[in-house]
């Protein structure tokens, strides 16, 4: 990967409904391991989930937890 592209990164929220090659995902994850971590105390662990049903369940559960946290503490900087 050309690391100069990391300098111009941006958030993407308009995703296409298609699969990404596993080799592309693995290459991207390898590149992210070069990113700085606080005093190198943050270990990198990745789980690749390709099953759309599992992804949806994780999304729903995460959203539920975030909303619950906000309700309990509206000032929380989530």
C-alpha positions as CSV (number, residue, x, y, z in Angstrom):
1,X,0.0,0.0,0.0
2,X,1.2,3.5,-0.7
3,X,1.4,5.0,2.8
4,X,0.8,8.5,1.5
5,X,-2.8,7.6,1.0
6,X,-3.1,7.2,4.8
7,X,-2.4,10.9,5.1
8,X,-5.5,11.7,3.2
9,X,-7.9,9.2,4.8
10,X,-11.6,10.0,5.2
11,X,-14.7,8.5,6.7
12,X,-16.9,6.6,4.3
13,X,-20.5,5.9,5.1
14,X,-21.9,5.1,1.7
15,X,-21.0,1.5,1.2
16,X,-21.6,-0.7,-1.8
17,X,-23.4,-4.0,-1.2
18,X,-20.6,-6.3,-2.5
19,X,-18.0,-8.5,-1.0
20,X,-14.3,-7.5,-0.7
21,X,-11.6,-10.0,-1.5
22,X,-10.1,-11.5,1.7
23,X,-6.6,-10.7,0.4
24,X,-7.6,-7.0,0.2
25,X,-8.9,-7.1,3.8
26,X,-5.8,-8.8,5.1
27,X,-3.5,-6.3,3.3
28,X,-5.4,-3.4,4.8
29,X,-5.2,-4.9,8.3
30,X,-1.4,-5.4,7.9
31,X,-1.1,-1.8,7.0
32,X,-3.1,-0.6,10.0
33,X,-0.6,-2.3,12.3
34,X,1.9,0.4,11.4
35,X,-0.4,3.1,12.9
36,X,0.7,4.6,16.2
37,X,-0.7,3.3,19.4
38,X,-0.5,5.0,22.8
39,X,3.0,4.0,24.1
40,X,2.6,0.8,22.1
41,X,0.4,-0.6,24.9
42,X,-2.6,-1.3,22.6
43,X,-2.3,-4.8,21.1
44,X,-3.8,-5.3,17.7
45,X,-6.3,-8.1,17.3
46,X,-8.7,-8.4,14.3
47,X,-11.6,-10.6,13.6
48,X,-12.8,-10.8,10.1
49,X,-16.5,-11.5,9.8
50,X,-18.0,-12.2,6.4
51,X,-21.4,-13.6,7.4
52,X,-23.9,-10.8,6.8
53,X,-26.3,-12.2,9.4
54,X,-23.6,-12.1,12.1
55,X,-22.6,-8.6,11.1
56,X,-26.2,-7.4,11.3
57,X,-26.6,-9.0,14.8
58,X,-23.4,-7.3,16.0
59,X,-24.6,-4.0,14.6
60,X,-28.0,-4.3,16.3
61,X,-26.4,-5.2,19.6
62,X,-23.8,-2.4,19.4
63,X,-26.4,0.1,18.6
64,X,-28.6,-1.0,21.5
65,X,-25.7,-0.8,23.9
66,X,-24.7,2.7,22.7
67,X,-28.3,4.0,23.0
68,X,-28.5,2.5,26.5
69,X,-25.3,4.2,27.5
70,X,-26.6,7.5,26.2
71,X,-29.8,7.1,28.1
72,X,-28.0,6.4,31.4
73,X,-25.5,9.2,30.9
74,X,-26.5,11.8,28.3
75,X,-23.3,13.7,28.9
76,X,-21.2,10.7,28.0
77,X,-18.7,11.5,25.1
78,X,-19.4,8.3,23.3
